[in-house]
Amino acid sequence: MRWGSVVLAALFEIFWVMGLKHADSAIEWIGTAIAVAASFYILVKAGEKLPVGTVYAVFTGLGTAGTVLCEIILFHEPADIAKLVLIGVLLSGVIGLKLVTNEEKGEAS
């Protein structure tokens, strides 16, 4: 469940990053601000129980990959093979980092 909160924080990050680029109305800007607050609140809470360095790396990796994929899918940004391969490399690194992280060590600190 703790890592699920990191994924949830990354989802909010995707929303606010896209909001920074695409928000046009006051309501959209308010939604973007709420997404920023939610993202960082959830991230800070996750960092209290998990290793902060790994949490941040997973958060930014998922947020970056998710933002790029959403831009391709929702806003028809160009999707060349190099971009997709690099997203795969990024996600592989995030997954690998998560797999080699000792959660108990983070909880003890």
N, CA, C and O atoms as CSV, one atom per row, in Angstrom:
chain,resi,resn,atom,element,x,y,z
A,1,MET,N,N,0.821,-1.203,0.000
A,1,MET,CA,C,0.000,0.000,0.000
A,1,MET,C,C,0.861,1.262,0.000
A,1,MET,O,O,0.484,2.272,-0.595
A,2,ARG,N,N,2.023,1.204,0.671
A,2,ARG,CA,C,2.882,2.389,0.713
A,2,ARG,C,C,3.367,2.770,-0.683
A,2,ARG,O,O,3.375,3.946,-1.046
A,3,TRP,N,N,3.773,1.767,-1.465
A,3,TRP,CA,C,4.221,2.066,-2.824
A,3,TRP,C,C,3.050,2.484,-3.697
A,3,TRP,O,O,3.231,3.215,-4.671
A,4,GLY,N,N,1.860,2.031,-3.362
A,4,GLY,CA,C,0.670,2.481,-4.082
A,4,GLY,C,C,0.465,3.975,-3.916
A,4,GLY,O,O,0.001,4.644,-4.839
A,5,SER,N,N,0.805,4.505,-2.747
A,5,SER,CA,C,0.674,5.944,-2.546
A,5,SER,C,C,1.687,6.719,-3.389
A,5,SER,O,O,1.410,7.844,-3.805
A,6,VAL,N,N,2.846,6.135,-3.643
A,6,VAL,CA,C,3.831,6.777,-4.520
A,6,VAL,C,C,3.280,6.821,-5.949
A,6,VAL,O,O,3.422,7.828,-6.643
A,7,VAL,N,N,2.657,5.734,-6.379
A,7,VAL,CA,C,2.031,5.702,-7.713
A,7,VAL,C,C,0.911,6.742,-7.782
A,7,VAL,O,O,0.780,7.445,-8.784
A,8,LEU,N,N,0.114,6.841,-6.733
A,8,LEU,CA,C,-0.962,7.838,-6.707
A,8,LEU,C,C,-0.387,9.256,-6.778
A,8,LEU,O,O,-0.922,10.104,-7.492
A,9,ALA,N,N,0.685,9.516,-6.051
A,9,ALA,CA,C,1.338,10.831,-6.111
A,9,ALA,C,C,1.833,11.116,-7.521
A,9,ALA,O,O,1.731,12.246,-7.999
A,10,ALA,N,N,2.368,10.099,-8.192
A,10,ALA,CA,C,2.843,10.269,-9.567
A,10,ALA,C,C,1.683,10.561,-10.517
A,10,ALA,O,O,1.839,11.340,-11.458
A,11,LEU,N,N,0.528,9.949,-10.284
A,11,LEU,CA,C,-0.651,10.244,-11.115
A,11,LEU,C,C,-1.061,11.705,-10.958
A,11,LEU,O,O,-1.366,12.380,-11.941
A,12,PHE,N,N,-1.068,12.188,-9.724
A,12,PHE,CA,C,-1.374,13.605,-9.508
A,12,PHE,C,C,-0.315,14.492,-10.173
A,12,PHE,O,O,-0.630,15.564,-10.689
A,13,GLU,N,N,0.941,14.036,-10.158
A,13,GLU,CA,C,1.989,14.805,-10.826
A,13,GLU,C,C,1.703,14.919,-12.326
A,13,GLU,O,O,1.866,15.990,-12.910
A,14,ILE,N,N,1.284,13.832,-12.937
A,14,ILE,CA,C,0.948,13.859,-14.364
A,14,ILE,C,C,-0.138,14.893,-14.616
A,14,ILE,O,O,-0.048,15.671,-15.565
A,15,PHE,N,N,-1.167,14.906,-13.770
A,15,PHE,CA,C,-2.266,15.861,-13.946
A,15,PHE,C,C,-1.781,17.307,-13.829
A,15,PHE,O,O,-2.159,18.157,-14.635
A,16,TRP,N,N,-0.936,17.587,-12.818
A,16,TRP,CA,C,-0.555,18.987,-12.659
A,16,TRP,C,C,0.448,19.440,-13.707
A,16,TRP,O,O,0.442,20.606,-14.102
A,17,VAL,N,N,1.306,18.543,-14.163
A,17,VAL,CA,C,2.236,18.927,-15.225
A,17,VAL,C,C,1.475,19.226,-16.514
A,17,VAL,O,O,1.763,20.207,-17.199
A,18,MET,N,N,0.503,18.375,-16.839
A,18,MET,CA,C,-0.319,18.650,-18.025
A,18,MET,C,C,-1.143,19.913,-17.818
A,18,MET,O,O,-1.369,20.670,-18.762
A,19,GLY,N,N,-1.590,20.144,-16.594
A,19,GLY,CA,C,-2.344,21.355,-16.295
A,19,GLY,C,C,-1.520,22.606,-16.513
A,19,GLY,O,O,-2.036,23.613,-17.000
A,20,LEU,N,N,-0.229,22.556,-16.155
A,20,LEU,CA,C,0.628,23.721,-16.369
A,20,LEU,C,C,0.702,24.094,-17.851
A,20,LEU,O,O,0.797,25.271,-18.201
A,21,LYS,N,N,0.657,23.090,-18.707
A,21,LYS,CA,C,0.762,23.345,-20.138
A,21,LYS,C,C,-0.580,23.686,-20.773
A,21,LYS,O,O,-0.646,24.529,-21.669
A,22,HIS,N,N,-1.659,23.033,-20.313
A,22,HIS,CA,C,-2.919,23.097,-21.056
A,22,HIS,C,C,-4.049,23.857,-20.351
A,22,HIS,O,O,-5.097,24.078,-20.958
A,23,ALA,N,N,-3.870,24.257,-19.106
A,23,ALA,CA,C,-4.953,24.947,-18.392
A,23,ALA,C,C,-5.222,26.309,-19.018
A,23,ALA,O,O,-4.304,27.091,-19.268
A,24,ASP,N,N,-6.512,26.575,-19.268
A,24,ASP,CA,C,-6.915,27.844,-19.877
A,24,ASP,C,C,-7.900,28.635,-19.021
A,24,ASP,O,O,-7.998,29.855,-19.153
A,25,SER,N,N,-8.624,27.950,-18.149
A,25,SER,CA,C,-9.650,28.623,-17.356
A,25,SER,C,C,-9.269,28.607,-15.874
A,25,SER,O,O,-8.358,27.892,-15.456
A,26,ALA,N,N,-9.977,29.401,-15.105
A,26,ALA,CA,C,-9.722,29.452,-13.663
A,26,ALA,C,C,-9.956,28.091,-13.015
A,26,ALA,O,O,-9.200,27.678,-12.135
A,27,ILE,N,N,-10.991,27.405,-13.445
A,27,ILE,CA,C,-11.290,26.073,-12.885
A,27,ILE,C,C,-10.140,25.102,-13.166
A,27,ILE,O,O,-9.745,24.336,-12.287
A,28,GLU,N,N,-9.606,25.136,-14.386
A,28,GLU,CA,C,-8.492,24.256,-14.723
A,28,GLU,C,C,-7.244,24.604,-13.908
A,28,GLU,O,O,-6.498,23.712,-13.506
A,29,TRP,N,N,-7.017,25.893,-13.666
A,29,TRP,CA,C,-5.870,26.289,-12.849
A,29,TRP,C,C,-6.065,25.886,-11.397
A,29,TRP,O,O,-5.103,25.505,-10.730
A,30,ILE,N,N,-7.284,25.961,-10.899
A,30,ILE,CA,C,-7.568,25.507,-9.536
A,30,ILE,C,C,-7.337,24.005,-9.434
A,30,ILE,O,O,-6.754,23.530,-8.459
A,31,GLY,N,N,-7.792,23.256,-10.437
A,31,GLY,CA,C,-7.555,21.809,-10.473
A,31,GLY,C,C,-6.071,21.491,-10.500
A,31,GLY,O,O,-5.619,20.549,-9.849
A,32,THR,N,N,-5.318,22.275,-11.250
A,32,THR,CA,C,-3.870,22.088,-11.312
A,32,THR,C,C,-3.237,22.335,-9.939
A,32,THR,O,O,-2.374,21.572,-9.506
A,33,ALA,N,N,-3.660,23.389,-9.263
A,33,ALA,CA,C,-3.128,23.695,-7.928
A,33,ALA,C,C,-3.478,22.590,-6.926
A,33,ALA,O,O,-2.653,22.220,-6.091
A,34,ILE,N,N,-4.694,22.073,-7.014
A,34,ILE,CA,C,-5.101,20.965,-6.132
A,34,ILE,C,C,-4.249,19.733,-6.410
A,34,ILE,O,O,-3.836,19.038,-5.482
A,35,ALA,N,N,-3.985,19.459,-7.695
A,35,ALA,CA,C,-3.153,18.308,-8.052
A,35,ALA,C,C,-1.729,18.467,-7.529
A,35,ALA,O,O,-1.130,17.489,-7.082
A,36,VAL,N,N,-1.172,19.686,-7.574
A,36,VAL,CA,C,0.163,19.940,-7.020
A,36,VAL,C,C,0.163,19.634,-5.524
A,36,VAL,O,O,1.027,18.910,-5.030
A,37,ALA,N,N,-0.806,20.187,-4.817
A,37,ALA,CA,C,-0.873,19.992,-3.370
A,37,ALA,C,C,-1.049,18.515,-3.015
A,37,ALA,O,O,-0.375,18.003,-2.122
A,38,ALA,N,N,-1.945,17.844,-3.711
A,38,ALA,CA,C,-2.191,16.422,-3.439
A,38,ALA,C,C,-0.949,15.595,-3.733
A,38,ALA,O,O,-0.588,14.711,-2.956
A,39,SER,N,N,-0.301,15.879,-4.845
A,39,SER,CA,C,0.888,15.133,-5.242
A,39,SER,C,C,1.974,15.222,-4.183
A,39,SER,O,O,2.521,14.204,-3.759
A,40,PHE,N,N,2.282,16.425,-3.762
A,40,PHE,CA,C,3.368,16.581,-2.797
A,40,PHE,C,C,2.981,16.115,-1.399
A,40,PHE,O,O,3.833,15.614,-0.666
A,41,TYR,N,N,1.731,16.267,-1.015
A,41,TYR,CA,C,1.294,15.764,0.287
A,41,TYR,C,C,1.448,14.241,0.347
A,41,TYR,O,O,2.003,13.701,1.304
A,42,ILE,N,N,0.951,13.562,-0.685
A,42,ILE,CA,C,1.045,12.102,-0.722
A,42,ILE,C,C,2.503,11.663,-0.782
A,42,ILE,O,O,2.885,10.683,-0.142
A,43,LEU,N,N,3.320,12.385,-1.549
A,43,LEU,CA,C,4.742,12.058,-1.653
A,43,LEU,C,C,5.448,12.196,-0.308
A,43,LEU,O,O,6.239,11.331,0.068
A,44,VAL,N,N,5.172,13.261,0.408
A,44,VAL,CA,C,5.791,13.470,1.723
A,44,VAL,C,C,5.366,12.369,2.691
A,44,VAL,O,O,6.196,11.849,3.437
A,45,LYS,N,N,4.097,12.013,2.688
A,45,LYS,CA,C,3.614,10.938,3.563
A,45,LYS,C,C,4.287,9.610,3.234
A,45,LYS,O,O,4.651,8.859,4.139
A,46,ALA,N,N,4.453,9.319,1.957
A,46,ALA,CA,C,5.132,8.085,1.552
A,46,ALA,C,C,6.591,8.111,2.001
A,46,ALA,O,O,7.132,7.087,2.420
A,47,GLY,N,N,7.225,9.272,1.915
A,47,GLY,CA,C,8.621,9.406,2.311
A,47,GLY,C,C,8.852,9.220,3.799
A,47,GLY,O,O,9.982,8.974,4.221
A,48,GLU,N,N,7.799,9.332,4.605
A,48,GLU,CA,C,7.934,9.102,6.046
A,48,GLU,C,C,8.126,7.624,6.360
A,48,GLU,O,O,8.705,7.286,7.393
A,49,LYS,N,N,7.652,6.739,5.489
A,49,LYS,CA,C,7.702,5.297,5.754
A,49,LYS,C,C,8.634,4.536,4.827
A,49,LYS,O,O,8.988,3.394,5.116
A,50,LEU,N,N,9.035,5.142,3.725
A,50,LEU,CA,C,9.860,4.471,2.723
A,50,LEU,C,C,11.148,5.256,2.516
A,50,LEU,O,O,11.224,6.423,2.901
A,51,PRO,N,N,12.164,4.637,1.915
A,51,PRO,CA,C,13.421,5.353,1.646
A,51,PRO,C,C,13.184,6.540,0.715
A,51,PRO,O,O,12.700,6.369,-0.404
A,52,VAL,N,N,13.518,7.716,1.169
A,52,VAL,CA,C,13.175,8.948,0.463
A,52,VAL,C,C,13.797,9.004,-0.932
A,52,VAL,O,O,13.123,9.402,-1.883
A,53,GLY,N,N,15.045,8.620,-1.075
A,53,GLY,CA,C,15.697,8.668,-2.378
A,53,GLY,C,C,14.996,7.788,-3.402
A,53,GLY,O,O,14.786,8.199,-4.543
A,54,THR,N,N,14.640,6.590,-2.993
A,54,THR,CA,C,13.948,5.676,-3.895
A,54,THR,C,C,12.542,6.180,-4.194
A,54,THR,O,O,12.088,6.117,-5.337
A,55,VAL,N,N,11.859,6.677,-3.179
A,55,VAL,CA,C,10.514,7.218,-3.376
A,55,VAL,C,C,10.543,8.338,-4.406
A,55,VAL,O,O,9.715,8.378,-5.317
A,56,TYR,N,N,11.493,9.241,-4.258
A,56,TYR,CA,C,11.564,10.375,-5.179
A,56,TYR,C,C,11.914,9.919,-6.593
A,56,TYR,O,O,11.350,10.424,-7.563
A,57,ALA,N,N,12.835,8.973,-6.716
A,57,ALA,CA,C,13.208,8.464,-8.041
A,57,ALA,C,C,12.027,7.774,-8.721
A,57,ALA,O,O,11.793,7.975,-9.913
A,58,VAL,N,N,11.292,6.971,-7.978
A,58,VAL,CA,C,10.121,6.294,-8.539
A,58,VAL,C,C,9.056,7.318,-8.913
A,58,VAL,O,O,8.462,7.237,-9.988
A,59,PHE,N,N,8.818,8.271,-8.035
A,59,PHE,CA,C,7.829,9.328,-8.275
A,59,PHE,C,C,8.146,10.106,-9.544
A,59,PHE,O,O,7.277,10.276,-10.400
A,60,THR,N,N,9.369,10.575,-9.673
A,60,THR,CA,C,9.717,11.379,-10.851
A,60,THR,C,C,9.765,10.534,-12.116
A,60,THR,O,O,9.380,11.001,-13.188
A,61,GLY,N,N,10.231,9.303,-12.003
A,61,GLY,CA,C,10.270,8.422,-13.174
A,61,GLY,C,C,8.885,8.112,-13.702
A,61,GLY,O,O,8.630,8.215,-14.902
A,62,LEU,N,N,7.986,7.730,-12.799
A,62,LEU,CA,C,6.613,7.439,-13.222
A,62,LEU,C,C,5.915,8.695,-13.729
A,62,LEU,O,O,5.172,8.651,-14.709
A,63,GLY,N,N,6.158,9.809,-13.056
A,63,GLY,CA,C,5.545,11.065,-13.491
A,63,GLY,C,C,6.021,11.488,-14.873
A,63,GLY,O,O,5.227,11.923,-15.707
A,64,THR,N,N,7.323,11.357,-15.108
A,64,THR,CA,C,7.877,11.724,-16.407
A,64,THR,C,C,7.348,10.819,-17.514
A,64,THR,O,O,6.884,11.297,-18.549
A,65,ALA,N,N,7.421,9.511,-17.289
A,65,ALA,CA,C,6.937,8.566,-18.296
A,65,ALA,C,C,5.442,8.750,-18.536
A,65,ALA,O,O,4.991,8.742,-19.682
A,66,GLY,N,N,4.682,8.913,-17.474
A,66,GLY,CA,C,3.240,9.100,-17.605
A,66,GLY,C,C,2.880,10.377,-18.341
A,66,GLY,O,O,1.952,10.395,-19.149
A,67,THR,N,N,3.615,11.446,-18.063
A,67,THR,CA,C,3.352,12.718,-18.743
A,67,THR,C,C,3.636,12.603,-20.237
A,67,THR,O,O,2.839,13.059,-21.057
A,68,VAL,N,N,4.759,12.002,-20.592
A,68,VAL,CA,C,5.096,11.836,-22.006
A,68,VAL,C,C,4.053,10.970,-22.708
A,68,VAL,O,O,3.604,11.305,-23.804
A,69,LEU,N,N,3.666,9.862,-22.084
A,69,LEU,CA,C,2.671,8.988,-22.699
A,69,LEU,C,C,1.309,9.666,-22.832
A,69,LEU,O,O,0.631,9.497,-23.846
A,70,CYS,N,N,0.905,10.427,-21.825
A,70,CYS,CA,C,-0.366,11.160,-21.914
A,70,CYS,C,C,-0.328,12.214,-23.011
A,70,CYS,O,O,-1.312,12.407,-23.726
A,71,GLU,N,N,0.795,12.890,-23.145
A,71,GLU,CA,C,0.923,13.878,-24.215
A,71,GLU,C,C,0.804,13.210,-25.583
A,71,GLU,O,O,0.195,13.768,-26.496
A,72,ILE,N,N,1.383,12.021,-25.726
A,72,ILE,CA,C,1.300,11.295,-26.993
A,72,ILE,C,C,-0.135,10.841,-27.250
A,72,ILE,O,O,-0.659,11.013,-28.351
A,73,ILE,N,N,-0.763,10.264,-26.233
A,73,ILE,CA,C,-2.103,9.686,-26.405
A,73,ILE,C,C,-3.192,10.752,-26.471
A,73,ILE,O,O,-4.052,10.704,-27.351
A,74,LEU,N,N,-3.162,11.700,-25.562
A,74,LEU,CA,C,-4.257,12.660,-25.454
A,74,LEU,C,C,-4.094,13.897,-26.333
A,74,LEU,O,O,-5.080,14.460,-26.807
A,75,PHE,N,N,-2.849,14.316,-26.550
A,75,PHE,CA,C,-2.622,15.570,-27.256
A,75,PHE,C,C,-1.870,15.388,-28.568
A,75,PHE,O,O,-1.432,16.361,-29.182
A,76,HIS,N,N,-1.724,14.137,-28.994
A,76,HIS,CA,C,-1.170,13.789,-30.305
A,76,HIS,C,C,0.223,14.353,-30.555
A,76,HIS,O,O,0.550,14.786,-31.660
A,77,GLU,N,N,1.039,14.338,-29.494
A,77,GLU,CA,C,2.445,14.699,-29.672
A,77,GLU,C,C,3.121,13.603,-30.498
A,77,GLU,O,O,2.680,12.454,-30.456
A,78,PRO,N,N,4.162,13.922,-31.235
A,78,PRO,CA,C,4.848,12.897,-32.021
A,78,PRO,C,C,5.426,11.801,-31.123
A,78,PRO,O,O,5.983,12.080,-30.061
A,79,ALA,N,N,5.286,10.570,-31.561
A,79,ALA,CA,C,5.787,9.418,-30.800
A,79,ALA,C,C,6.805,8.678,-31.652
A,79,ALA,O,O,6.461,7.714,-32.337
A,80,ASP,N,N,8.048,9.119,-31.613
A,80,ASP,CA,C,9.053,8.405,-32.388
A,80,ASP,C,C,9.628,7.262,-31.561
A,80,ASP,O,O,9.471,7.220,-30.341
A,81,ILE,N,N,10.287,6.349,-32.235
A,81,ILE,CA,C,10.786,5.140,-31.594
A,81,ILE,C,C,11.810,5.457,-30.510
A,81,ILE,O,O,11.833,4.785,-29.478
A,82,ALA,N,N,12.645,6.448,-30.715
A,82,ALA,CA,C,13.655,6.795,-29.707
A,82,ALA,C,C,12.985,7.234,-28.400
A,82,ALA,O,O,13.421,6.841,-27.318
A,83,LYS,N,N,11.935,8.039,-28.498
A,83,LYS,CA,C,11.222,8.499,-27.307
A,83,LYS,C,C,10.622,7.314,-26.540
A,83,LYS,O,O,10.715,7.250,-25.314
A,84,LEU,N,N,10.014,6.386,-27.265
A,84,LEU,CA,C,9.395,5.225,-26.621
A,84,LEU,C,C,10.436,4.301,-26.001
A,84,LEU,O,O,10.214,3.760,-24.917
A,85,VAL,N,N,11.563,4.116,-26.671
A,85,VAL,CA,C,12.638,3.287,-26.118
A,85,VAL,C,C,13.183,3.918,-24.842
A,85,VAL,O,O,13.428,3.220,-23.859
A,86,LEU,N,N,13.373,5.225,-24.854
A,86,LEU,CA,C,13.899,5.904,-23.665
A,86,LEU,C,C,12.918,5.861,-22.499
A,86,LEU,O,O,13.341,5.768,-21.347
A,87,ILE,N,N,11.624,5.927,-22.773
A,87,ILE,CA,C,10.627,5.756,-21.712
A,87,ILE,C,C,10.745,4.356,-21.122
A,87,ILE,O,O,10.666,4.180,-19.906
A,88,GLY,N,N,10.932,3.364,-21.985
A,88,GLY,CA,C,11.126,1.993,-21.514
A,88,GLY,C,C,12.356,1.854,-20.638
A,88,GLY,O,O,12.316,1.171,-19.615
A,89,VAL,N,N,13.443,2.492,-21.025
A,89,VAL,CA,C,14.672,2.470,-20.222
A,89,VAL,C,C,14.425,3.138,-18.870
A,89,VAL,O,O,14.849,2.627,-17.833
A,90,LEU,N,N,13.741,4.275,-18.887
A,90,LEU,CA,C,13.425,4.980,-17.646
A,90,LEU,C,C,12.596,4.101,-16.712
A,90,LEU,O,O,12.905,3.979,-15.526
A,91,LEU,N,N,11.551,3.494,-17.250
A,91,LEU,CA,C,10.701,2.634,-16.415
A,91,LEU,C,C,11.456,1.401,-15.925
A,91,LEU,O,O,11.234,0.948,-14.802
A,92,SER,N,N,12.341,0.856,-16.750
A,92,SER,CA,C,13.159,-0.279,-16.309
A,92,SER,C,C,14.044,0.116,-15.131
A,92,SER,O,O,14.195,-0.647,-14.177
A,93,GLY,N,N,14.621,1.301,-15.202
A,93,GLY,CA,C,15.441,1.784,-14.096
A,93,GLY,C,C,14.639,1.989,-12.826
A,93,GLY,O,O,15.102,1.649,-11.737
A,94,VAL,N,N,13.436,2.542,-12.953
A,94,VAL,CA,C,12.575,2.765,-11.791
A,94,VAL,C,C,12.178,1.429,-11.163
A,94,VAL,O,O,12.231,1.276,-9.943
A,95,ILE,N,N,11.787,0.476,-11.984
A,95,ILE,CA,C,11.403,-0.841,-11.475
A,95,ILE,C,C,12.605,-1.520,-10.823
A,95,ILE,O,O,12.476,-2.105,-9.748
A,96,GLY,N,N,13.766,-1.447,-11.463
A,96,GLY,CA,C,14.975,-2.040,-10.892
A,96,GLY,C,C,15.350,-1.417,-9.563
A,96,GLY,O,O,15.717,-2.122,-8.623
A,97,LEU,N,N,15.260,-0.109,-9.479
A,97,LEU,CA,C,15.568,0.578,-8.229
A,97,LEU,C,C,14.621,0.142,-7.118
A,97,LEU,O,O,15.044,-0.079,-5.984
A,98,LYS,N,N,13.363,0.023,-7.442
A,98,LYS,CA,C,12.369,-0.429,-6.456
A,98,LYS,C,C,12.685,-1.854,-5.999
A,98,LYS,O,O,12.574,-2.161,-4.812
A,99,LEU,N,N,13.074,-2.718,-6.924
A,99,LEU,CA,C,13.340,-4.116,-6.584
A,99,LEU,C,C,14.561,-4.297,-5.682
A,99,LEU,O,O,14.603,-5.227,-4.876
A,100,VAL,N,N,15.552,-3.417,-5.811
A,100,VAL,CA,C,16.765,-3.587,-5.010
A,100,VAL,C,C,16.755,-2.760,-3.722
A,100,VAL,O,O,17.718,-2.804,-2.956
A,101,THR,N,N,15.692,-2.014,-3.479
A,101,THR,CA,C,15.617,-1.180,-2.282
A,101,THR,C,C,15.116,-1.998,-1.097
A,101,THR,O,O,14.113,-2.707,-1.192
A,102,ASN,N,N,15.822,-1.889,0.003
A,102,ASN,CA,C,15.440,-2.558,1.235
A,102,ASN,C,C,14.504,-1.624,2.001
A,102,ASN,O,O,14.949,-0.630,2.575
A,103,GLU,N,N,13.212,-1.942,2.010
A,103,GLU,CA,C,12.222,-1.071,2.657
A,103,GLU,C,C,12.422,-0.991,4.160
A,103,GLU,O,O,12.184,0.059,4.759
A,104,GLU,N,N,12.853,-2.076,4.776
A,104,GLU,CA,C,13.024,-2.063,6.234
A,104,GLU,C,C,14.069,-1.046,6.662
A,104,GLU,O,O,13.936,-0.417,7.712
A,105,LYS,N,N,15.108,-0.885,5.850
A,105,LYS,CA,C,16.139,0.099,6.162
A,105,LYS,C,C,15.555,1.506,6.175
A,105,LYS,O,O,15.890,2.310,7.044
A,106,GLY,N,N,14.670,1.809,5.203
A,106,GLY,CA,C,14.043,3.123,5.144
A,106,GLY,C,C,13.124,3.358,6.314
A,106,GLY,O,O,13.030,4.483,6.805
A,107,GLU,N,N,12.431,2.311,6.782
A,107,GLU,CA,C,11.512,2.461,7.902
A,107,GLU,C,C,12.262,2.701,9.207
A,107,GLU,O,O,11.751,3.385,10.093
A,108,ALA,N,N,13.462,2.150,9.338
A,108,ALA,CA,C,14.198,2.275,10.577
A,108,ALA,C,C,14.796,3.665,10.752
A,108,ALA,O,O,15.042,4.099,11.877
A,109,SER,N,N,15.029,4.360,9.649
A,109,SER,CA,C,15.686,5.671,9.770
A,109,SER,C,C,14.749,6.757,10.190
A,109,SER,O,O,15.161,7.908,10.332
